[in-house]
Amino acid sequence: MGCRQRHRRRSLFSGHPLCRGDGGLKAISKERIQIFATDIDTEALEIARRGIYPLSAANDVPRQYVETYMNIEGDALEVNKHLRSVVLFSRHNLIQDPPFINMDMISLRNLLIYFGASLQEKVLSRMAYALVPNGKLFLGSSETVGSMHGHFETYSLPDKIYSKRGLRQSVQATANFLPLTALHRGPLAQSRASTPPQTFDMFDALIRTLAPNGFIATQDHVIIRIIGDISSATELNESSALPRMSTKILKSELRAEAASLITLCLRSKSTRSGRWHDVEGSDLIQLRMTCFPLLMDGEGEDHVLFSIEERESQPRTVATEDMNIDDRMVYVRQIEDEIASTREALQQTIEELQTSNEELQSVNEEMQATNEELQATNEELETSNEELQATNEELITVNEEMQINSTELQQLSIELAAVLEATPYPTLVVDPALQIRHASAAAIDHFGLSELPPNGTHIGACTDGAGLAHLVSKVAECFRTRESSTLEVNDETWSKTLTFTPIQKGVTQETIGVTVTVL
């Protein structure tokens, strides 16, 4: 497979000098950064190892990078040797070879567009395995993570930068998906691998306290992690068995509420709770979902944490006359809260419907414009089709005329051959190039010609004696003057007369041949 990718290893922690903008050649060393540049093309690797390019290549690199990381040597552009020392070039098949591990950053630009959906998913799963939690993945401008959205979150959509989700469990290796040995990781990776992830452990303990049973989802309703046991709130059927797990696996009475809670929670940036629902098929428990926002401080994708609570089933209708004042106030407050929550959800749904309606109107306008363009194109095609039909009819007419002319020419050729065969006098027909095009049987014998070839023969091939010295000049003169002439040839025992007659077109009077007849 022809794949090109560059694996880069560098620290992305906020306190690192490389992230504070204190980088440059002084901050580069093998102890701090290791870059793996891999390719399946060995010739491209050899060029990259040399690091020498034509001077015109500087037009494709920002000027500040050329001044900082490259040297101009004559008519060549050379990569700085200090930068070159931290880059390890290697041939690597992204699909078949084992992936690198503990990568902080991977640049995989303009490669996935050449793969199908299944192969894209395979490559992205390898990238997810190779990256550390919160590691960055760079893709091309027309590429996305697609069905692997559960493994990657959007870090910067315009720049097509994705971050490996640190909220989900690490990707497990399969039999044909083994990591490289620790030799490729270097001392930085080994030291960091031995560091306990205390921050992640504290976060994990916190979410388990808030939601002993629940799940973490994205704003696109994709479930990226399940906590505890949520089997009582989920169901599996044809509509929920999707390539990626989402809130569609929830029971029907919880599914729509989950979508509203995600929107309301992220919009208000506060905790939102749903109503108590009777579980279908069970008269013993009721379920309620509580949604907590997980907001990112900087760039990155926001998430939500769902907590699923259970309680014993309670009657939905309560006799208010049996309640005291305090219970009635609590009941009224609960009803008001539910009404307020329902009103807010309804308002949010209305806004989403309005937004969807505007988008649909915009799409409809685009479709109408496209339809008009297609209609115009169709009219042009119909016009072109009519022109082609007219041209085809003209060609048919021309073809019929050519067939008629061909038949007439064939008939004339037969008649000419018959006339030449029947004439008792030696007769030649010469064209302007002085090639004998036709000759009677008597002329072939008289002028000593062999069988006349289809493309004719030069008049100089005639072998008769007296008068032939003037034959060529007389024919040329007849073409020039366009007048008939004769040539008397006398010998001691005989005499003969050669007649030269021009053959002319009727309209232009152009001389197209000369007949030579011996009398």
ABEGO torsion letter per residue (X at the ends): XBBBBBBBBBBABAABAAAAGABEAAABBAAABBBBBBBABAAAAAAAAAGBBBAAAAAABBAAAAAAABBBBEABBBBBAAAAAABBBBBBBAAABBBBBGBABBBBBGAAAABBAAAAAAAAAAAAAABBBGBBBBBBAABBAEAAAAABBBABAAAGBBBBBAABBBBBBBAABBBBBAAAAEAAAAAAAABBBAAAAAAAAAAAAABABEBBBBAAGBBABBBEBAAAABBBBAAABBABBBAAABBAAAAAAAAAAAAAAAAAGBBBBBBBBBBBGBAABBBBBBBBBBBBABBEBBBBBBBBBBBBBBBABBBAAABBAAAAAAAAAAAAAAAAAAAAAAAAAAAAAAAAAAAAAAAAAAAAAAAAAAAAAAAAAAAAAAAAAAAAAAAAAAAAAAAAAAAAAAAAAAAAAAAAAABABBBBBBBAAGBBABBBAAAAAAAGBBBBBAAEBBAAABABBBGAAAAAAAAAAAAAAGBBBBBBBBBAABBBBBBBBBBBBAAAGBBABBBBBBX
